[in-house]
Amino acid sequence: MKIGAATRFLSVVAAVFLGVAGIHEWSAKSSEMGSYKEETSSAVLILRSQGKLKMGLAIGFIALASANVSFDENGNRN
């Protein structure tokens, strides 16, 4: 299956968007808690899990963008 330039570009854009959003959600912490391990708020824990999902999707989009990309022995893209 051939992946076009537009698909690669949109995959990278989606990966960057999901990565940035995921980082912010993954680091969520309620104001009452001193550390991440002591967190008990369901809303914050759900937000963190959504952040982890977005980071996983971002990694998947990066993998999609780099599918079928090969380089020769001189480092030039085929």
C-alpha positions as CSV (number, residue, x, y, z in Angstrom):
1,M,0.0,0.0,0.0
2,K,1.4,3.4,-1.0
3,I,1.0,6.3,1.4
4,G,0.9,9.7,-0.3
5,A,2.5,12.9,0.8
6,A,-0.8,14.4,2.0
7,T,-1.5,11.4,4.2
8,R,2.0,11.6,5.7
9,F,1.7,15.4,6.3
10,L,-1.7,15.0,8.0
11,S,-0.5,12.1,10.1
12,V,2.4,14.3,11.4
13,V,0.0,17.2,12.1
14,A,-2.4,14.9,14.0
15,A,0.6,13.4,15.9
16,V,1.8,16.8,17.0
17,F,-1.7,17.9,18.0
18,L,-2.4,14.7,20.0
19,G,1.1,14.8,21.5
20,V,0.8,18.3,22.9
21,A,-2.8,17.7,24.1
22,G,-1.8,14.4,25.6
23,I,1.2,15.8,27.5
24,H,-1.0,18.5,29.1
25,E,-3.7,16.0,30.1
26,W,-1.2,13.3,31.3
27,S,0.4,15.8,33.8
28,A,-3.0,16.9,35.3
29,K,-3.1,17.1,39.1
30,S,-5.8,18.5,41.4
31,S,-4.9,21.4,43.5
32,E,-5.4,19.5,46.8
33,M,-3.0,16.7,46.1
34,G,0.7,17.0,46.8
35,S,1.9,14.3,44.5
36,Y,0.7,12.3,41.6
37,K,0.7,9.0,43.5
38,E,-1.8,10.3,46.1
39,E,-4.4,11.4,43.5
40,T,-7.9,10.2,44.3
41,S,-10.0,12.5,42.1
42,S,-11.8,10.4,39.5
43,A,-12.0,13.4,37.1
44,V,-8.3,13.9,37.2
45,L,-7.5,10.2,36.8
46,I,-9.9,10.0,33.8
47,L,-8.2,13.0,32.3
48,R,-4.8,11.4,32.8
49,S,-5.9,8.2,31.1
50,Q,-7.2,10.2,28.1
51,G,-3.8,11.9,27.9
52,K,-2.1,8.5,27.8
53,L,-4.4,7.4,25.1
54,K,-3.7,10.5,23.0
55,M,0.1,9.9,23.4
56,G,-0.4,6.4,22.2
57,L,-2.4,7.6,19.2
58,A,0.4,10.2,18.5
59,I,3.0,7.4,18.4
60,G,0.7,5.5,16.0
61,F,0.3,8.5,13.7
62,I,4.1,8.9,13.6
63,A,4.4,5.2,12.7
64,L,1.9,5.7,9.9
65,A,3.8,8.7,8.6
66,S,7.0,6.7,8.5
67,A,5.6,3.6,6.9
68,N,7.3,2.4,3.8
69,V,10.0,5.0,4.1
70,S,13.4,3.5,3.2
71,F,16.9,4.9,2.9
72,D,19.9,3.7,0.8
73,E,23.4,3.1,2.1
74,N,24.2,6.8,1.7
75,G,21.3,8.0,3.8
76,N,19.2,9.2,0.8
77,R,15.5,8.5,0.8
78,N,14.3,6.0,-1.8
